[in-house]
């Protein structure tokens, strides 16, 4: 089960956040895994592409970080070889006081 996805229509890329931190980016045109972004240590809560599809922002409520990834225009060999991406910018966030856990089981 995946907590968060984002789709960029023009590039036809789908970003999928996981419960354990990595983000998979898939090329919908070829049905192939394009890249894996590693950096979050807990579940990815939100994902968003910029309007041109060159950047991906990710947020994890679990590890309290927001990351910015450069994913577009990164070179031919990097694109065809896939691989792991690196974070371009990271922001550590402080927990909100008395905030509910966004991943708590509401059916309990």
C-alpha positions in Angstrom: 0.0 0.0 0.0 1.3 3.5 -0.9 0.5 6.5 1.2 1.1 9.2 -1.5 1.4 9.6 -5.3 1.9 12.5 -7.6 1.6 12.6 -11.4 3.2 15.0 -13.9 1.1 15.0 -17.1 3.6 16.5 -19.5 6.5 14.2 -18.6 4.2 11.2 -17.9 6.0 10.5 -14.7 4.4 9.0 -11.6 6.0 9.4 -8.2 5.0 6.9 -5.5 5.9 7.4 -1.9 6.4 4.4 0.3 5.9 3.6 4.0 9.6 3.1 4.6 10.9 6.2 2.9 12.1 5.6 -0.7 10.2 7.3 -3.5 9.8 5.5 -6.8 9.4 7.4 -10.0 7.9 5.6 -13.0 7.7 6.5 -16.7 4.1 5.8 -17.5 4.8 5.8 -21.3 7.2 2.9 -21.0 5.8 1.3 -17.8 9.4 1.3 -16.5 10.8 2.3 -13.1 12.8 5.5 -13.9 14.4 6.4 -10.6 14.4 5.7 -6.9 14.9 8.6 -4.5 16.3 7.7 -1.1 16.5 10.1 1.8 13.4 9.8 4.0 13.6 7.4 6.8 9.9 7.0 7.4 6.7 7.1 5.4 6.3 9.7 2.7 3.2 11.8 3.4 3.0 14.2 0.5 4.6 14.6 -3.0 4.3 17.3 -5.6 6.0 18.0 -9.0 6.8 21.6 -10.1 5.0 22.8 -13.2 7.8 21.7 -15.6 8.5 18.3 -14.0 12.1 19.2 -13.2 11.7 19.1 -9.4 9.8 16.9 -6.9 9.0 18.0 -3.4 8.4 15.4 -0.7 7.3 15.6 2.9 7.4 13.0 5.6 5.4 13.6 8.8 7.2 10.6 10.3 10.8 11.9 10.0 9.7 15.6 10.0 11.6 16.5 6.8 10.7 18.2 3.6 13.0 17.4 0.6 13.5 18.9 -2.8 14.8 16.6 -5.6 16.1 17.7 -9.0 14.7 15.0 -11.3 14.5 16.7 -14.8 17.3 17.4 -17.3 19.8 15.2 -15.5 21.6 13.7 -18.5 21.1 10.8 -20.9 23.0 8.1 -19.1 21.5 8.9 -15.8 18.0 8.6 -17.3 18.5 5.3 -19.1 20.4 3.7 -16.2 17.9 4.7 -13.6 19.5 4.5 -10.2 19.2 6.5 -7.0 18.6 10.2 -6.9 20.1 12.6 -4.4 18.3 15.3 -2.5 19.1 18.8 -3.5 17.6 20.5 -0.5 16.4 19.3 2.9 14.4 21.2 5.6 14.1 19.7 9.1 10.8 20.6 10.7 9.7 20.7 14.3 6.7 18.7 15.5 3.5 20.6 16.1 2.3 20.5 19.7 -0.9 18.5 20.3 -1.1 17.7 16.6 -2.9 14.4 15.8 -0.8 11.6 14.2 -1.8 11.8 10.4 -1.1 8.0 10.1 -3.0 6.8 13.2 -5.6 4.2 12.6 -8.9 6.0 12.7 -10.9 2.8 12.9 -9.6 2.0 16.4 
